[in-house]
Amino acid sequence: MCSMGTLLAFAMVCIAVMILRYKKPELERPYKTPAVYLVGSLGVAFNIFLMCFVRKETWFAFIIWGLLGILIYFLYSKRNSNLEIRNK
């Protein structure tokens, strides 16, 4: 069974690919997705559909671990940022 993080990450990748294709069409791409906007939109929709049918406990764990991860990320980056070191 997929985790919520995997579903969210894949949906975000689908969105990012569509945005990158729109904003940087000149980039060299060794592999091009056929019908990128259709495939990307379907990927996002399908992952959101799957996320709607997971147990409440899964959502609860996902939110708690996500908030904890964001808290740790910002606390660590505040102390170890190159910008913070230069401003001292």
N, C-alpha and C positions, 0 to 999 in steps of 0.2 A: 504494500500500500504506500502511496506517495505521501510525503509530509506536506504540510501547508507551505512551508518555506520553499519547497521545490516547485509547487504550483505557482506561487507568487513570483519566484525568480524567473520561471519560464515565461510567464505573462509579461514581466518587465523586459525581458530580452526581446520578445516579439514587438513590443512598443518601441524599444530602442532601435531595432533594425529598421522599422518603418521611418522613424525620425531621421536616422542617419542617411537613409536612402533619399529622403526629401532634402535635407540640409546640405549633404555632401555627395551629390550625384557623380562628381568627377573622380571619386576615389576608385582605385583599381580593386576589383573584386574577383578573385579566382573562381569563386562559385557564386552564381546569382540565383536567388530564389525565384521560381516562376510565379507570377502574379503575387508579388510580395505584399501588397496591401490586402488582398483577399486572404492569403495564407496567414499573415500576421493578425488580422482581425479575427479570423476563426480561431487561431491559437489563443488569443486573449479571451475570447468569449467562452471557449471550451474550458479553459482553466478556471475562470470565474464560476462557470456552471459546476465544475467539480468541487470548488471551494464551498459552494452553497449547500452541499450535501454531506459534509463531514459532521462528526459529533460535536456537541457543544464543548465537551472537554478538550477537544483538539483546538478549537478556537481559543479557549481560555489559556491553554498552555502556549499557543502561538503568540498571543498578545503579551503574556507575562515574560516569556523568553525574549521576545522582540524588544520590549521596553528595557529589560535588563541589559541586553546587548547594546542598545543605544546609549544607555547611561554609562556603561563601561567604556564605550568608544569615546564619548565626549570627555569623560574624566581623564582618560589616558592621553588623549590628544591635547588637552589643555596644558598638561605638564610637559609633554614631549614634542610639542610643535616647534618647528624651525622658526616660525614667526615669533613665538613666545620667547625663544632664546635670544633672538636678535634685538628684541625690544627691551631687554634688561640692561 
